[in-house]
Amino acid sequence: MTKSKSFKWVVCAFLFFAVTILYVDRQFLSVLAPALTDKFGWSESDYSNIVVFYQIAYAVGVFAVGWLIDRMGTRIGFALFMALWSVVAMAHGWAASVLAFIVVRFALGITQAGCFPCAIKSAAEWFPKSERAFATGIFNTGSMLGPIIAPLAIIAIYTRTGWMTTALLLGIPGLVWCVLWLARYRLPEEPVEEPGEDDVQEKNLSFVEVMRYRATWAFFFGKLFSDPVWWFFLYWLPKFLDKQHNVDIKQLGLPLVLIYSITILGSIGAGWLTRFFVDRGMNVRSSRRLVMFICALLPVPVIIAAFSGNLWLGVVLIGLATAGHAGWMANLFSLVSDAFPKSAVASVTGIGTMAGAIGGIFVAKLAGWILDATGSYTVLFIMSGCSYIVAWSLVQFFMPKTAKA
C-alpha cells in the first residue's frame, strides 16, 4: 500500500505533463495570432471562426469520448487521444488559408477532447476524495504552465525557423508522453478511499441515468458559465495586450508569464485550502462550496482592466481572474468524482466540458462581432467578471445537499 500511495503522485505528474502539453498545443494559434493575422490577412471574424470550429469539435468530442473512455479505460484511451492530437498539431504546419486552419483546428478539438475526461477519471482512480481537489489543482497547473511555456517557446522557435518547423516540433513531446504512459500507468491494487469517507456505490450508469442526476446539471451549468471566460482569455489575451497596450509579439512573454504564474497560485492554493478546511472539521462538500465562492469573487475586479491604461495593473487583474478560474475548476472537477461512481466520471466530465465548449463558441462569435463593430473589450470584460457568480449560484441550486448525487 505504501508503494501505491507514492505512485499516485507519479500519476499526478503524468497528468500534469499531459495538461501542459495540451495547452502548449492549444495555445499555438493564439500566441501567434497577431503575427498570423498580418501574415494571412485575417479579420477578427476570420479568427473567431477558426476558434469557433475548434470549440465545436471539442464540444462534440468531449460529449462522445467520455462514454468511450469509461469503457476503454484510461491507460489505452489517454495514450490514443494524446497520440492523435500530437499528429494533428504537427499538421498545422501545412495550413495557409482560413479553411485549412479551420480543418486542422477542428481535428485538434476532436482529439484533445479526451484529455480532461481521462485526467479526472485517473485522479478518481488514484486519489481519495479529500485529496482530489489538491491533486486536480496540481495537475491542472499544466493549464497555466502551458500558456507560460507557449509564448516563450513558440515565439522563439517561430522567429528562428518559421511556421512549419514550429508545428513539427510541437508534436514531439506528446508522442514521448504516450510511450511513457503506456509503459508505467496501471490501476491501484487496493481501494483509495480513506477510512470514514462516504464513497459512492460503484455501479454502471446508462446515459439516461447520468442525465437524471442533479450533480450532472450542477457540473453542466458550472462549466457553461465559467469555461467561456477561460476560452476568451486564452484566445484573445495576446490580441488584447497588443491593442490596449501596444505589446507586440516579441514583448508578450513577460506579461503572459506573470498572468499564468498568478493563475498557478490560484490552482494549487484552492486545492490546498479545501484540504485545510477539511482538516479543521468541515466536510468535503461544504469545504468545496466555500472555496468555490471565494474563487468566484476573484474575477470580479477584472472589469477594471478593460478601462485601465496601465499594463501591469491590467496584467495583475487578469491574473487574479484566471487564478479564480483555476481554483474554481480544481473543485468543480472534484465534485464530479465525489458524486459519481468511477465508471461514470469520464462520461459526466465529458458532458460538462461539452457545455463549457458550447459557451465558448458563443463567446468566441460574440467577441468577433463586438471587436469588429466597436474595437472595444469592455463588454467582454464585464461578462468575464460576473460569470463566476452566476455559475456558483447555479452549482449551489443543482448540487444535492447529501453525498449522493
C-alpha positions as CSV (number, residue, x, y, z in Angstrom):
1,M,0.0,0.0,0.0
2,T,2.9,2.4,0.7
3,K,4.1,1.9,-2.9
4,S,0.6,2.7,-4.1
5,K,0.4,5.8,-2.0
6,S,3.6,7.1,-3.6
7,F,2.7,6.0,-7.1
8,K,-0.4,8.2,-7.1
9,W,2.0,11.2,-7.2
10,V,3.7,9.7,-10.3
11,V,0.2,9.5,-11.8
12,C,-0.4,13.2,-10.9
13,A,2.9,14.1,-12.6
14,F,1.8,12.3,-15.7
15,L,-1.5,14.2,-15.7
16,F,0.3,17.5,-15.1
17,F,2.6,17.0,-18.2
18,A,-0.4,15.9,-20.3
19,V,-2.4,19.0,-19.5
20,T,0.8,21.2,-20.0
21,I,1.2,19.6,-23.5
22,L,-2.5,20.1,-24.2
23,Y,-2.3,23.8,-23.5
24,V,1.0,24.4,-25.4
25,D,-0.5,22.8,-28.5
26,R,-3.8,24.6,-28.0
27,Q,-2.1,28.0,-27.5
28,F,-0.1,27.6,-30.7
29,L,-2.7,29.6,-32.6
30,S,-3.4,32.3,-30.0
31,V,0.2,33.1,-29.3
32,L,0.9,33.7,-32.9
33,A,-2.5,35.2,-33.7
34,P,-1.1,38.8,-34.1
35,A,1.6,37.6,-36.5
36,L,-0.7,35.2,-38.4
37,T,-3.3,37.9,-38.7
38,D,-0.8,40.1,-40.5
39,K,0.7,37.1,-42.5
40,F,-2.6,35.8,-43.8
41,G,-4.7,38.9,-43.7
42,W,-7.4,37.6,-41.3
43,S,-10.2,39.8,-40.0
44,E,-11.4,39.5,-36.4
45,S,-14.3,37.4,-37.7
46,D,-12.0,35.1,-39.6
47,Y,-10.0,34.5,-36.4
48,S,-13.2,33.9,-34.4
49,N,-14.4,31.4,-37.0
50,I,-11.2,29.4,-36.6
51,V,-11.6,29.5,-32.9
52,V,-15.2,28.5,-33.1
53,F,-14.6,25.4,-35.2
54,Y,-12.1,24.2,-32.7
55,Q,-14.6,24.6,-29.9
56,I,-17.4,23.0,-31.9
57,A,-15.2,19.9,-32.4
58,Y,-14.1,20.0,-28.7
59,A,-17.8,20.2,-27.6
60,V,-18.8,17.3,-29.9
61,G,-15.7,15.3,-28.9
62,V,-16.0,15.5,-25.1
63,F,-19.6,14.5,-25.3
64,A,-18.7,11.3,-27.0
65,V,-15.2,10.5,-25.7
66,G,-16.3,10.4,-22.0
67,W,-18.5,7.4,-22.7
68,L,-15.8,5.8,-24.8
69,I,-13.1,6.3,-22.1
70,D,-15.3,4.9,-19.4
71,R,-15.4,1.7,-21.4
72,M,-11.9,1.7,-23.0
73,G,-10.0,2.7,-19.7
74,T,-7.6,5.5,-19.0
75,R,-4.4,3.7,-19.9
76,I,-5.3,3.0,-23.6
77,G,-7.7,5.9,-24.0
78,F,-5.3,8.6,-22.8
79,A,-2.5,7.3,-25.0
80,L,-4.7,7.1,-28.0
81,F,-6.0,10.7,-27.8
82,M,-2.6,12.2,-26.9
83,A,-1.0,10.5,-30.0
84,L,-3.8,11.7,-32.3
85,W,-3.7,15.3,-31.2
86,S,0.1,15.4,-31.4
87,V,0.0,14.3,-35.0
88,V,-2.7,16.9,-35.7
89,A,-0.5,19.6,-34.0
90,M,2.2,18.8,-36.5
91,A,-0.3,19.1,-39.4
92,H,-0.7,22.8,-38.6
93,G,2.5,23.5,-40.4
94,W,0.7,22.8,-43.8
95,A,-2.1,25.3,-43.1
96,A,-2.0,28.5,-45.1
97,S,-5.7,29.6,-45.5
98,V,-8.7,30.2,-43.2
99,L,-10.3,27.0,-44.5
100,A,-7.1,25.0,-43.9
101,F,-6.8,26.4,-40.3
102,I,-10.5,25.5,-39.7
103,V,-9.9,21.9,-40.8
104,V,-6.8,21.4,-38.6
105,R,-8.3,23.2,-35.6
106,F,-11.4,21.1,-35.9
107,A,-9.3,17.9,-35.9
108,L,-7.3,19.2,-32.9
109,G,-10.6,19.9,-31.0
110,I,-11.9,16.4,-31.6
111,T,-8.6,14.7,-30.5
112,Q,-7.9,17.0,-27.5
113,A,-11.4,16.3,-26.2
114,G,-10.0,13.1,-24.5
115,C,-7.6,14.9,-22.1
116,F,-9.8,16.1,-19.2
117,P,-12.2,13.1,-19.1
118,C,-9.1,10.9,-18.9
119,A,-7.3,13.1,-16.3
120,I,-10.3,13.4,-14.0
121,K,-11.0,9.7,-14.2
122,S,-7.4,8.9,-13.5
123,A,-7.4,11.1,-10.4
124,A,-10.6,9.4,-9.2
125,E,-8.9,6.1,-9.6
126,W,-5.9,7.0,-7.6
127,F,-6.9,9.7,-5.0
128,P,-9.3,9.7,-2.1
129,K,-12.0,12.4,-2.1
130,S,-10.2,14.7,0.4
131,E,-7.2,14.9,-1.8
132,R,-8.8,15.1,-5.2
133,A,-9.1,18.9,-5.3
134,F,-5.5,19.2,-4.3
135,A,-4.4,16.7,-6.9
136,T,-6.6,18.3,-9.5
137,G,-5.2,21.7,-8.6
138,I,-1.7,20.4,-9.1
139,F,-2.1,18.7,-12.4
140,N,-4.4,21.5,-13.7
141,T,-1.5,23.9,-13.2
142,G,-0.4,22.5,-16.5
143,S,-3.2,24.6,-18.0
144,M,-1.3,27.6,-16.7
145,L,2.2,26.4,-17.2
146,G,1.3,25.5,-20.9
147,P,0.4,29.2,-21.6
148,I,3.6,30.3,-19.9
149,I,5.8,27.9,-22.0
150,A,3.8,28.6,-25.2
151,P,4.8,32.2,-25.8
152,L,8.4,31.6,-24.6
153,A,9.0,28.5,-26.7
154,I,6.7,29.1,-29.7
155,I,7.7,32.7,-30.4
156,A,11.4,31.7,-30.0
157,I,11.1,28.8,-32.4
158,Y,8.8,30.7,-34.9
159,T,11.1,33.7,-35.2
160,R,14.1,31.5,-35.9
161,T,12.7,28.7,-38.0
162,G,9.2,29.6,-39.3
163,W,5.7,28.2,-39.3
164,M,6.2,24.6,-40.4
165,T,9.2,23.7,-38.2
166,T,7.4,25.2,-35.2
167,A,4.4,22.9,-35.8
168,L,6.5,19.8,-36.3
169,L,8.4,20.3,-33.1
170,L,5.2,20.8,-31.1
171,G,4.1,17.3,-31.7
172,I,7.1,15.5,-30.3
173,P,6.5,15.9,-26.5
174,G,3.1,14.3,-26.8
175,L,4.3,11.3,-28.6
176,V,7.1,10.8,-26.0
177,W,4.5,11.1,-23.2
178,C,2.4,8.4,-24.8
179,V,5.2,5.9,-24.7
180,L,6.0,6.6,-21.1
181,W,2.3,6.5,-20.1
182,L,1.7,3.1,-21.7
183,A,4.9,1.7,-20.0
184,R,4.1,3.0,-16.5
185,Y,0.4,3.5,-15.9
186,R,-1.7,0.9,-14.0
187,L,-4.8,0.8,-11.8
188,P,-4.3,0.7,-8.0
189,E,-4.4,-2.7,-6.4
190,E,-6.3,-1.6,-3.4
191,P,-9.2,0.9,-2.7
192,V,-8.0,4.5,-2.4
193,E,-10.7,5.9,-0.2
194,E,-9.7,6.9,3.3
195,P,-11.4,5.4,6.4
196,G,-14.7,7.1,7.1
197,E,-15.1,8.6,3.7
198,D,-18.6,8.2,2.3
199,D,-17.8,6.7,-1.1
200,V,-20.3,6.5,-3.9
201,Q,-21.5,3.0,-4.6
202,E,-19.8,1.6,-7.7
203,K,-22.2,0.7,-10.4
204,N,-22.6,1.1,-14.2
205,L,-24.8,4.0,-15.2
206,S,-26.5,4.5,-18.5
207,F,-26.5,7.8,-20.3
208,V,-30.2,8.4,-19.3
209,E,-29.4,7.6,-15.6
210,V,-26.4,10.0,-15.6
211,M,-28.7,12.8,-17.0
212,R,-31.2,12.3,-14.2
213,Y,-28.6,13.2,-11.5
214,R,-28.8,16.7,-10.2
215,A,-25.0,16.7,-9.8
216,T,-24.7,16.3,-13.6
217,W,-26.6,19.6,-14.1
218,A,-24.6,21.3,-11.4
219,F,-21.4,20.4,-13.3
220,F,-23.1,21.3,-16.7
221,F,-24.1,24.8,-15.6
222,G,-20.9,25.4,-13.6
223,K,-18.9,24.7,-16.8
224,L,-21.3,26.5,-19.1
225,F,-20.9,29.9,-17.4
226,S,-17.2,29.7,-16.4
227,D,-15.3,28.0,-19.2
228,P,-16.1,30.7,-21.8
229,V,-14.2,33.2,-19.7
230,W,-11.1,30.9,-19.8
231,W,-11.5,30.4,-23.5
232,F,-11.8,34.1,-24.1
233,F,-8.6,34.9,-22.2
234,L,-6.7,32.0,-23.9
235,Y,-7.6,33.2,-27.4
236,W,-7.9,36.9,-27.1
237,L,-5.4,37.9,-24.4
238,P,-2.4,38.4,-26.7
239,K,-4.6,40.4,-29.1
240,F,-6.0,42.5,-26.2
241,L,-2.5,43.3,-24.9
242,D,-1.4,44.2,-28.4
243,K,-4.4,46.5,-29.0
244,Q,-4.8,48.0,-25.5
245,H,-1.1,48.3,-24.5
246,N,0.8,48.0,-27.8
247,V,2.5,44.8,-26.6
248,D,3.8,43.2,-29.8
249,I,4.7,39.5,-30.3
250,K,8.3,39.8,-29.1
251,Q,7.1,41.5,-25.8
252,L,4.3,39.1,-25.0
253,G,6.4,36.7,-22.9
254,L,6.7,38.6,-19.6
255,P,3.0,39.7,-19.3
256,L,1.8,36.2,-20.1
257,V,4.3,34.6,-17.8
258,L,3.1,36.8,-14.9
259,I,-0.6,36.2,-15.6
260,Y,-0.3,32.5,-15.7
261,S,2.1,32.4,-12.7
262,I,-0.6,34.1,-10.7
263,T,-3.0,31.5,-12.1
264,I,-0.9,28.6,-10.8
265,L,-1.0,30.0,-7.3
266,G,-4.8,30.0,-7.6
267,S,-5.0,26.4,-8.8
268,I,-2.7,25.0,-6.1
269,G,-3.9,27.4,-3.4
270,A,-7.6,26.5,-3.8
271,G,-6.9,22.8,-3.7
272,W,-4.8,23.3,-0.5
273,L,-7.5,25.5,1.0
274,T,-10.1,22.8,0.5
275,R,-8.0,20.3,2.4
276,F,-7.2,22.9,5.1
277,F,-10.9,23.3,5.9
278,V,-11.4,19.6,5.8
279,D,-8.6,19.1,8.3
280,R,-10.3,21.5,10.6
281,G,-13.6,19.7,10.8
282,M,-15.5,20.9,7.7
283,N,-16.9,18.2,5.5
284,V,-15.5,17.9,2.0
285,R,-18.6,19.2,0.2
286,S,-19.0,22.2,2.4
287,S,-15.3,23.0,2.0
288,R,-15.6,22.8,-1.8
289,R,-18.6,25.2,-1.8
290,L,-16.8,27.8,0.4
291,V,-13.6,27.7,-1.7
292,M,-15.6,27.9,-4.9
293,F,-17.4,31.0,-3.7
294,I,-14.0,32.6,-2.8
295,C,-12.8,31.7,-6.3
296,A,-15.9,33.2,-7.9
297,L,-15.2,36.6,-6.4
298,L,-11.6,36.8,-7.7
299,P,-12.6,37.6,-11.3
300,V,-14.9,40.5,-10.5
301,P,-12.1,43.2,-10.5
302,V,-11.0,42.2,-14.0
303,I,-13.7,44.6,-15.3
304,I,-11.3,47.5,-14.4
305,A,-8.6,46.0,-16.8
306,A,-10.8,47.0,-19.8
307,F,-10.5,50.6,-18.8
308,S,-7.0,50.8,-17.3
309,G,-4.2,52.2,-19.4
310,N,-1.6,50.7,-17.0
311,L,-0.3,47.5,-18.5
312,W,0.8,45.9,-15.2
313,L,-2.4,46.7,-13.3
314,G,-4.3,45.1,-16.1
315,V,-1.9,42.1,-16.0
316,V,-2.4,41.6,-12.3
317,L,-6.2,41.9,-12.5
318,I,-6.4,39.4,-15.3
319,G,-4.1,37.1,-13.3
320,L,-6.5,37.3,-10.4
321,A,-9.4,36.4,-12.7
322,T,-7.6,33.4,-14.2
323,A,-6.4,32.3,-10.7
324,G,-10.0,32.3,-9.6
325,H,-10.9,30.2,-12.6
326,A,-8.1,27.7,-11.9
327,G,-9.2,27.3,-8.2
328,W,-12.8,27.1,-9.3
329,M,-12.0,24.2,-11.7
330,A,-9.9,22.3,-9.2
331,N,-13.0,22.0,-7.0
332,L,-15.7,21.8,-9.7
333,F,-14.0,18.8,-11.3
334,S,-13.6,17.2,-7.9
335,L,-17.4,17.5,-7.3
336,V,-17.9,15.0,-10.2
337,S,-15.6,12.4,-8.7
338,D,-17.3,12.9,-5.3
339,A,-20.8,12.4,-6.6
340,F,-20.4,9.6,-9.2
341,P,-19.1,6.1,-9.3
342,K,-15.7,5.9,-11.0
343,S,-17.2,4.1,-14.0
344,A,-19.2,7.3,-14.9
345,V,-16.7,10.0,-14.1
346,A,-15.4,10.4,-17.6
347,S,-18.9,10.5,-19.1
348,V,-20.0,13.3,-16.7
349,T,-16.8,15.2,-17.2
350,G,-17.4,15.0,-21.0
351,I,-21.0,16.3,-20.6
352,G,-19.9,19.3,-18.5
353,T,-16.9,20.0,-20.7
354,M,-19.1,20.0,-23.7
355,A,-21.3,22.6,-22.0
356,G,-18.2,24.8,-21.4
357,A,-17.2,24.4,-25.0
358,I,-20.7,25.4,-26.2
359,G,-20.4,28.5,-24.1
360,G,-17.0,29.2,-25.5
361,I,-18.4,29.0,-29.1
362,F,-21.0,31.7,-28.2
363,V,-18.4,34.0,-26.6
364,A,-15.9,33.5,-29.5
365,K,-18.5,34.6,-32.0
366,L,-19.7,37.4,-29.8
367,A,-16.1,38.6,-29.4
368,G,-15.6,38.6,-33.1
369,W,-18.8,40.6,-33.7
370,I,-18.1,43.1,-30.9
371,L,-14.5,43.7,-31.8
372,D,-15.2,44.1,-35.5
373,A,-18.0,46.5,-34.7
374,T,-16.6,48.6,-31.8
375,G,-12.9,47.6,-31.3
376,S,-13.7,47.7,-27.5
377,Y,-13.2,44.9,-25.0
378,T,-15.3,46.5,-22.3
379,V,-18.5,44.3,-22.7
380,L,-16.4,41.2,-22.8
381,F,-14.5,42.0,-19.6
382,I,-17.7,42.9,-17.8
383,M,-19.1,39.5,-18.8
384,S,-15.9,37.8,-17.6
385,G,-16.0,39.5,-14.2
386,C,-19.6,38.5,-13.5
387,S,-19.9,35.0,-15.0
388,Y,-18.5,33.0,-12.0
389,I,-21.0,34.5,-9.5
390,V,-23.8,33.2,-11.8
391,A,-22.0,29.8,-12.2
392,W,-21.6,29.5,-8.4
393,S,-25.3,30.2,-7.8
394,L,-26.4,27.6,-10.3
395,V,-24.0,25.0,-8.9
396,Q,-25.5,25.6,-5.4
397,F,-29.0,25.3,-6.8
398,F,-28.5,22.0,-8.6
399,M,-25.9,20.2,-6.4
400,P,-27.6,17.8,-3.9
401,K,-27.1,18.5,-0.3
402,T,-26.0,15.0,0.6
403,A,-23.1,12.9,-0.7
404,K,-25.4,11.1,-3.1
405,A,-25.9,12.7,-6.5
